[in-house]
Amino acid sequence: MSKFIEIEIKLIPIYGSAGLAGRFPNLANFLKEWGYERVLEEQPNVYQLVEVLTRLRNDPAIPDTAKKPIHRFHDKIQKVRDEAREHLLSRHLNELDQTLYRLEDLYEDLEKEMSW
């Protein structure tokens, strides 16, 4: 290991100027409606957002009917995030990149599902 250089790999959100709310407006509205505005302020990347979906899914204050899309996609999203974690920890960056694309696709599917 080098004395003067550190290797750092970060997953940085790139949502554009509109942020998370602009990229996923239906999810953002859901977060606002159920008191999770702070998530929008923090701007987590889609990898980190899995933990938020878990909290939403388990929140007893949110009716199950409102959480239906989250229930449908949560396990798939979590599985792909876990796969991404393995690639990240193993420093398999090409595989990580491909897995993150799949994760993004699942969030886009969730966003469409939440448009009801």
C-alpha positions in Angstrom: 0.0 0.0 0.0 1.2 3.4 -0.9 2.3 5.9 1.7 0.9 8.9 -0.2 -1.9 7.7 -2.3 -5.2 6.2 -1.3 -7.5 4.3 -3.7 -11.1 5.4 -3.3 -14.2 4.1 -5.1 -17.4 6.1 -4.7 -20.9 5.7 -6.0 -22.0 9.3 -6.6 -25.6 10.2 -7.6 -25.9 11.9 -11.0 -29.6 13.0 -11.3 -29.0 16.2 -13.2 -30.0 19.7 -12.0 -33.5 18.6 -10.9 -32.1 16.1 -8.5 -33.7 12.9 -7.3 -37.2 14.5 -7.3 -36.8 15.5 -11.0 -35.5 12.1 -12.0 -38.1 10.1 -10.0 -41.1 12.5 -9.5 -43.6 9.8 -8.5 -41.2 8.4 -5.9 -40.4 11.9 -4.7 -44.2 12.6 -4.3 -44.6 9.4 -2.3 -41.6 10.4 0.0 -43.1 13.8 0.6 -46.6 12.4 1.2 -45.4 10.1 3.9 -42.9 12.4 5.7 -39.6 11.4 4.1 -38.7 14.8 2.7 -35.3 14.5 4.2 -34.4 11.8 1.7 -34.9 14.3 -1.1 -32.6 16.7 0.6 -29.9 14.1 1.1 -30.0 13.0 -2.5 -28.9 9.4 -2.0 -27.8 7.4 -5.0 -29.9 4.5 -6.2 -27.6 2.1 -4.3 -28.2 3.9 -1.0 -31.9 4.4 -1.8 -32.5 0.7 -1.2 -32.3 1.3 2.5 -35.0 4.0 2.2 -37.3 1.5 0.3 -36.8 -1.0 3.1 -37.8 1.7 5.6 -40.9 2.6 3.5 -41.9 -1.0 3.1 -41.7 -1.6 6.9 -43.3 1.7 7.9 -46.5 0.8 9.7 -47.9 4.3 9.2 -48.0 3.8 5.4 -51.0 1.6 4.3 -50.1 -1.6 2.4 -52.2 -0.4 -0.5 -50.0 2.7 -0.9 -46.8 0.5 -0.6 -47.9 -2.0 -3.3 -45.4 -0.9 -5.9 -42.6 -1.0 -3.3 -43.6 -4.4 -2.2 -43.5 -5.6 -5.9 -40.0 -4.3 -6.6 -38.2 -4.2 -3.2 -36.8 -7.7 -3.2 -35.6 -7.5 -6.8 -34.0 -4.1 -6.1 -32.4 -5.4 -2.9 -31.0 -8.5 -4.7 -29.4 -6.4 -7.5 -28.0 -4.0 -4.9 -26.5 -6.9 -3.0 -24.9 -8.1 -6.2 -23.5 -4.7 -6.8 -22.1 -4.7 -3.2 -20.2 -7.9 -4.0 -18.7 -6.4 -7.2 -17.8 -3.2 -5.3 -16.1 -5.1 -2.5 -14.3 -7.3 -5.0 -13.3 -4.3 -7.1 -14.9 -5.8 -10.2 -15.7 -2.4 -11.7 -17.0 -3.5 -15.1 -19.4 -6.0 -13.4 -20.4 -3.3 -10.9 -21.1 -0.9 -13.7 -23.4 -3.4 -15.5 -25.2 -4.2 -12.2 -25.8 -0.6 -11.4 -27.4 -0.2 -14.9 -29.8 -3.0 -13.9 -30.5 -1.3 -10.6 -31.3 1.9 -12.4 -33.7 0.1 -14.7 -35.5 -1.4 -11.7 -36.0 2.1 -10.2 -37.3 3.3 -13.6 -39.8 0.4 -13.5 -40.8 1.3 -9.9 -41.2 4.9 -10.9 -43.6 3.9 -13.7 -45.5 1.6 -11.4 -45.9 4.5 -8.8 -47.6 6.7 -11.4 -51.0 5.3 -10.6 
